[in-house]
Amino acid sequence: MTNGDVIVLMQTVHLHMLMESILEKEGISFQTRIKPRQLGTDCGMALEVDFDDIDRIKTIAERKNILIFGFFTRCNDNWKQYIPD
């Protein structure tokens, strides 16, 4: 499904569930995962997405006023924040 490990973290479970609903309606593939422990948010969930969908997800979130905590990619056993343009 994904080109490497890319996850999207939301601030809260409510925002996570809202984003799931929006991504389904927009036809964007995702998998719900448990948030990696080393990444801190109040939400214990993460969305695994295709790297190619990051810009589209960012645009949707901005349009819908949904705050994304961050996009993260796996590098070896560590997670690094990815900042899209």
N, C-alpha and C positions, 0 to 999 in steps of 0.2 A: 504493500500500500504506500509506503513512504520511501523517499530517497534519503535514507539515513534517519536518525532519530531527531525529530523536531517536535517540540511541544509548545503549547500556548497555555499560559497560566492566567487565571482570572483572580481578582481580589477576594471574591466570595463565592460560595456555592450557588447562590441565587444568580449571579452573573454568569457562572459556568453553565448552568442549566438554560439560561436565556440564550447564550451563544450556541449551545447545542441545537436548540430549536431553530435559530436563524440559519446555521450552517446546513441543517437538513433541508430547510425551505430553499436555500440557494444552491442545493445540489453539490455541496463541498464535502468530500469524504473526510471522516475523522474517526478516531477511536478514543473512548474515554479511558484514561489510565489513572493510577494512583500517583500523586505528585511525588517526585523524588525528594527524599528527606532533606537533602542539602539546599533545596530551594525554598525560601520562606514566603508563605502567604497564609492567610486564614483559611483558604480553601484547600482541601486535601485531595483535589482532583486536578487532572491535567487533560488537555486535548492533544492527541498525537495527530499531526497533519502532514500533508505533502509539502515539501519545501517550496514547490512551485505555487502553492496556494497562499503563501504568507502575505504577499502584497494585497491580494483580494480580500483576505480576512481582515487585514489592517484597515482597508478602505471601508469595509462593511461596518467594523467597530466604530470608526470615526463617524460614519453617516448615522449610526444608531445611538451615538453617545454612550458607548460601552467601553469602560476603562479596562484595557488589557494590562495585566501586571508585567508581562514580558513574553518574548519568544526565546526559546532556549534550544541549543543543539548539543548533542553529546559528542564529547571529544575524549576518547579513551574511556575512563570511568568517571569523568567529571562533566558537569553541565556548564556551558558557557552561554551568556546572554548574546542573542543575535539581534542587532538593531537594523531593521530594514530602512531603506532610504525613504 
